[in-house]
Amino acid sequence: MDLLLVGCGAIGTEIARAAQDMPEVGRLSLFDVRRESAEQLARSLSKAHVARSLEEGIREATLVVEAASQDAVRQVAAMALDAGRDLMLLSVSALADEALLQQLTRLARERGRSIYVPSGAIAGVDGLKAARVGKLSSVTLTTRKPPAALGLQGIEQAKVVYEGPADEAMRLFPKNVNIAASLAIAGLGTHQTRVRIVADPGITRNLHELSVQGDFGSLSLKVENEPSPMNPASSHLASLSAIALLRQIASPLKVGT
Ligand SMILES: NC(=O)c1ccc[n+]([C@@H]2O[C@H](COP(=O)([O-])OP(=O)(O)OC[C@H]3O[C@@H](n4cnc5c(N)ncnc54)[C@H](O)[C@@H]3O)[C@@H](O)[C@H]2O)c1
């Protein structure tokens, strides 16, 4: 497969390095609004080159991987699908916009293409998807972060700063919602998925707890995420998850739901 990578920051760099080592990846085109970021990354990878424009990058690719921003999703997703390319999205919170999600899903169906959403910085999406086949009664995500990571100051003790539906959490904490968005898509939607956000000055890593109840029984798990080496706001697991999905797409053997 030939890749266009949109966004050459923390996650994009890790994906590009992994793609460099994958024999299944032929051409690797890079695009970033900050062209120098794409150029710097391309210099370190023999397979990669900088696309002159998004249009050119899409023309050269079979799979477009977005690892940039919500704006980038709006700019590139429909264009890539319309051109008959598969798509992988990291800025999944953009899909909390129901109209955009429906537009992209319809376009993918019409063109016979796929939209891939990696689990990102959370685990348990496989179990949630399976549980959704039966009757699902509740999905709750509790996210615990150092106050600074939530843009808050002056908090001396752990404090619940939000509790309610995922859609409202996304409006109030737009930079902290990719996981809530992935869980909402896999499970009960943005309105019925519950989110609790705790600002905790006593921790250094971002913690996420997922609790799911349904006919199948119950599922609970906790992820303690190390930050990405290049961007403390993104978890390292998010990059690894995108690379694992890329490998799964390339492999004839697909493991996991
Ligand atoms: N799904 C998840 O669990 C998860 C976890 C962490 C981060 N993310 C999301 O992944 C995305 C990338 O994260 P990161 O840590 O690599 O960020 P980053 O800031 O390190 O890198 C983003 C890069 O994208 C570029 N960019 C921004 N807007 C662009 C656009 N419209 N077109 C082209 N390039 C653009 C920037 O110049 C930058 O180089 C973010 O949207 C982040 O919210 C998702």
The ligand as a Tripos MOL2 file, in Angstrom:
@<TRIPOS>MOLECULE
LIG
   44    48     1     0     0
SMALL
NO_CHARGES

@<TRIPOS>ATOM
      1 N1         -7.2160    8.8220   19.1670 N.am      1 LIG1
      2 C1         -6.4960    9.0820   20.2580 C.2       1 LIG1
      3 O1         -6.5960    8.4130   21.2910 O.2       1 LIG1
      4 C2         -5.5210   10.2260   20.2360 C.ar      1 LIG1
      5 C3         -4.5360   10.3320   21.2210 C.ar      1 LIG1
      6 C4         -3.6400   11.3840   21.1560 C.ar      1 LIG1
      7 C5         -3.7640   12.3420   20.1650 C.ar      1 LIG1
      8 N2         -4.7420   12.2350   19.2310 N.ar      1 LIG1
      9 C6         -4.9230   13.2560   18.1770 C.3       1 LIG1
     10 O2         -3.9930   13.0050   17.1390 O.3       1 LIG1
     11 C7         -3.6530   14.2400   16.5070 C.3       1 LIG1
     12 C8         -2.1220   14.3530   16.3930 C.3       1 LIG1
     13 O3         -1.5450   14.3470   17.6880 O.3       1 LIG1
     14 P1          0.0060   14.6900   17.8900 P.3       1 LIG1
     15 O4          0.3390   14.4130   19.3060 O.co2     1 LIG1
     16 O5          0.8050   14.0480   16.8150 O.co2     1 LIG1
     17 O6         -0.0130   16.2700   17.6420 O.3       1 LIG1
     18 P2          1.2360   17.2280   17.2840 P.3       1 LIG1
     19 O7          0.8120   18.5920   17.6650 O.co2     1 LIG1
     20 O8          2.5020   16.6830   17.8160 O.co2     1 LIG1
     21 O9          1.3170   17.1230   15.6760 O.3       1 LIG1
     22 C9          0.2820   17.5510   14.8340 C.3       1 LIG1
     23 C10         0.9020   17.9280   13.4810 C.3       1 LIG1
     24 O10        -0.1420   18.1440   12.5450 O.3       1 LIG1
     25 C11         0.0760   19.3600   11.8450 C.3       1 LIG1
     26 N3         -1.2220   19.8940   11.4510 N.ar      1 LIG1
     27 C12        -2.1580   20.4980   12.2140 C.ar      1 LIG1
     28 N4         -3.2360   20.8230   11.4790 N.ar      1 LIG1
     29 C13        -2.9850   20.4200   10.2140 C.ar      1 LIG1
     30 C14        -3.7020   20.4640    8.9980 C.ar      1 LIG1
     31 N5         -4.9130   21.0260    8.9450 N.pl3     1 LIG1
     32 N6         -3.1470   19.9250    7.8860 N.ar      1 LIG1
     33 C15        -1.9070   19.3740    7.9290 C.ar      1 LIG1
     34 N7         -1.1560   19.3170    9.0450 N.ar      1 LIG1
     35 C16        -1.6940   19.8250   10.1820 C.ar      1 LIG1
     36 C17         0.8410   20.2490   12.8130 C.3       1 LIG1
     37 O11         1.5970   21.2310   12.1100 O.3       1 LIG1
     38 C18         1.7220   19.2280   13.5370 C.3       1 LIG1
     39 O12         2.9580   19.0220   12.8690 O.3       1 LIG1
     40 C19        -4.2930   15.3590   17.3500 C.3       1 LIG1
     41 O13        -5.4990   15.7940   16.7350 O.3       1 LIG1
     42 C20        -4.6000   14.6640   18.6540 C.3       1 LIG1
     43 O14        -5.7480   15.2290   19.3000 O.3       1 LIG1
     44 C21        -5.6130   11.1880   19.2360 C.ar      1 LIG1
@<TRIPOS>BOND
     1     1     2 1
     2     2     3 2
     3     2     4 1
     4     4     5 ar
     5     4    44 ar
     6     5     6 ar
     7     6     7 ar
     8     7     8 ar
     9     8     9 1
    10     8    44 ar
    11     9    10 1
    12     9    42 1
    13    10    11 1
    14    11    12 1
    15    11    40 1
    16    12    13 1
    17    13    14 1
    18    14    15 2
    19    14    16 1
    20    14    17 1
    21    17    18 1
    22    18    19 2
    23    18    20 1
    24    18    21 1
    25    21    22 1
    26    22    23 1
    27    23    24 1
    28    23    38 1
    29    24    25 1
    30    25    26 1
    31    25    36 1
    32    26    27 ar
    33    26    35 ar
    34    27    28 ar
    35    28    29 ar
    36    29    30 ar
    37    29    35 ar
    38    30    31 1
    39    30    32 ar
    40    32    33 ar
    41    33    34 ar
    42    34    35 ar
    43    36    37 1
    44    36    38 1
    45    38    39 1
    46    40    41 1
    47    40    42 1
    48    42    43 1
@<TRIPOS>SUBSTRUCTURE
     1 LIG1         1 GROUP 0 **** ****
